Amino acid sequence: MANNIVQEQPIIEELFSSYSSIIGKDLEKYKNHVYRIFNYSLFLSNAENVEKYAVAAFFHDLGIWTNHTFDYLEPSIDLAKNYLLQQQKENWIEEISLMIDNHHKTSSYKGKFETTVEIFRKADFTDVSLGLMHFEISTQFIKETEKQFPYKGFHFMLTKLFMKNLFQHPLKPLPMFKK
């Protein structure tokens, strides 16, 4: 398994340059989250599919900022699709869309592109759970990654968004979660 923490990835850096004004004050929080799950994905995949994980990691929550919503899966998928079309990587659209659409699935993903989708789901779940659920990722790697990319209030920001959404949509407070 990969043990080197990637501190800069060209696709991620380019995309953050393009969206920094939209993400605004949350830039460092989101960037660190993106790099944590990107590194966890590489750890779980033996550093395979680097560019796919970079694209999925960047876009997976982006709809929070671009569409000002906690129901961000579809907007995030649409942004990723548009990017992939611009990059002439149409053959990645279905896989990246499934990675984003299932990254909050509470049970294992079974289906097309199962390996990459499940790795990405586990990577995000590891980060959202603050490493409490870490699957096959070593706790040492998690600690080293968190040291390089600290949380900076990312989870507090998510809690505030959850509370706001709970009051606005009490019957669907976590619209991104799937069984």
C-alpha positions in Angstrom: 0.0 0.0 0.0 1.1 3.5 -0.7 2.7 5.2 2.3 3.9 8.5 0.9 1.6 11.4 1.5 1.0 13.4 -1.6 1.2 17.1 -0.7 0.4 18.5 -4.1 -1.3 17.0 -7.1 -1.5 19.0 -10.4 -5.2 18.4 -11.1 -6.3 19.2 -7.6 -4.1 22.4 -7.6 -5.4 23.5 -11.0 -9.0 23.0 -9.9 -8.6 24.8 -6.6 -7.1 27.8 -8.6 -10.2 27.8 -10.7 -12.7 27.6 -7.8 -10.9 29.4 -5.0 -13.1 32.5 -5.1 -16.3 30.4 -5.1 -15.1 28.3 -2.1 -13.9 31.5 -0.4 -13.3 31.4 3.4 -13.6 27.6 3.4 -10.8 27.1 1.0 -8.2 25.7 3.4 -10.8 23.5 5.2 -12.0 21.9 1.9 -8.6 21.7 0.4 -7.3 19.8 3.4 -10.3 17.5 3.3 -9.8 16.8 -0.5 -6.1 16.0 0.1 -6.9 13.7 3.1 -9.4 11.6 1.1 -7.2 11.7 -2.0 -4.3 10.3 0.1 -6.5 7.7 1.8 -7.7 6.6 -1.7 -4.2 6.2 -2.8 -3.3 4.2 0.3 -6.2 1.8 -0.3 -5.6 1.5 -4.0 -1.8 1.0 -4.0 -1.5 4.4 -5.7 -3.6 3.4 -8.7 -6.1 5.6 -10.6 -4.4 8.7 -9.2 -6.0 11.2 -11.7 -9.5 9.7 -11.2 -9.2 10.0 -7.4 -7.9 13.5 -7.8 -11.0 14.5 -9.9 -13.4 12.7 -7.6 -11.8 14.1 -4.5 -12.0 17.7 -5.7 -15.6 17.6 -7.0 -17.2 15.3 -4.5 -18.6 18.0 -2.1 -18.1 21.1 -4.4 -21.9 21.6 -4.8 -22.0 22.8 -1.2 -20.3 26.1 -2.5 -21.4 26.3 -6.1 -25.1 25.6 -5.4 -25.3 26.7 -1.8 -26.9 23.5 -0.7 -26.4 20.5 1.6 -28.1 18.4 -1.1 -24.9 18.6 -3.1 -24.4 15.2 -4.8 -26.1 16.1 -8.2 -24.5 19.5 -8.5 -21.1 18.0 -7.7 -21.6 15.3 -10.3 -22.7 17.8 -12.9 -19.6 19.9 -12.2 -17.3 16.8 -12.5 -19.1 15.8 -15.8 -18.5 19.2 -17.3 -14.9 19.2 -16.3 -14.3 15.7 -17.7 -16.0 16.7 -21.0 -13.7 19.7 -21.2 -10.7 17.5 -20.6 -11.9 15.0 -23.2 -12.2 12.2 -20.6 -15.8 11.3 -21.4 -14.9 7.6 -20.6 -14.4 8.6 -17.0 -17.8 10.2 -16.5 -19.7 7.2 -15.3 -17.0 6.0 -12.9 -16.4 9.4 -11.3 -20.1 10.0 -11.1 -20.6 6.8 -9.2 -17.7 7.6 -6.9 -19.3 11.0 -6.0 -22.8 9.7 -5.8 -21.9 6.8 -3.5 -19.3 8.5 -1.2 -21.8 8.7 1.6 -23.3 5.2 1.2 -23.5 3.7 4.6 -23.0 0.1 3.4 -20.5 -1.3 0.9 -21.0 -0.4 -2.7 -21.6 -3.3 -5.1 -21.8 -2.6 -8.8 -20.0 -1.2 -11.8 -16.6 0.2 -11.0 -16.9 -1.5 -7.5 -13.2 -1.2 -6.6 -12.7 2.5 -7.2 -16.1 3.5 -5.9 -15.7 1.5 -2.7 -12.2 2.8 -2.1 -13.4 6.3 -2.5 -16.3 5.7 -0.2 -14.0 4.2 2.5 -11.6 7.1 2.1 -14.3 9.7 2.6 -15.9 7.8 5.5 -12.5 7.6 7.2 -12.1 11.4 7.1 -15.7 12.2 8.0 -15.4 9.8 11.0 -12.2 11.6 12.1 -10.4 8.3 11.5 -12.6 6.3 13.9 -13.7 4.1 11.0 -10.5 3.5 9.0 -11.0 0.3 7.2 -7.6 -0.9 6.0 -5.9 2.4 6.4 -3.3 2.3 9.2 -3.8 4.7 12.1 -0.3 5.9 11.7 -0.9 6.9 8.0 -4.1 8.7 9.1 -2.2 10.6 11.8 0.5 11.6 9.4 -2.0 12.7 6.8 -4.0 14.7 9.4 -0.7 16.4 10.5 0.0 17.4 6.9 -3.6 18.4 6.2 -5.3 19.5 9.5 -9.0 19.7 9.8 -9.1 23.4 10.4 -12.8 23.3 11.5 -14.0 21.3 8.5 -16.2 19.0 10.7 -17.6 22.0 12.6 -18.5 23.6 9.3 -20.3 20.4 8.3 -22.2 20.3 11.6 -23.4 23.9 11.0 -24.6 23.0 7.5 -26.3 19.9 8.9 -28.2 22.0 11.6 -29.2 24.6 9.0 -30.5 21.8 6.7 -32.3 20.1 9.6 -34.4 23.1 10.2 -35.0 23.8 6.5 -35.7 20.1 5.6 -36.5 18.2 8.9 -37.7 15.1 7.0 -34.4 14.9 5.0 -31.6 16.3 7.1 -28.9 14.2 5.5 -29.9 14.1 1.8 -26.5 12.8 0.6 -26.6 9.6 2.7 -27.7 6.3 1.1 -28.1 2.8 2.6 
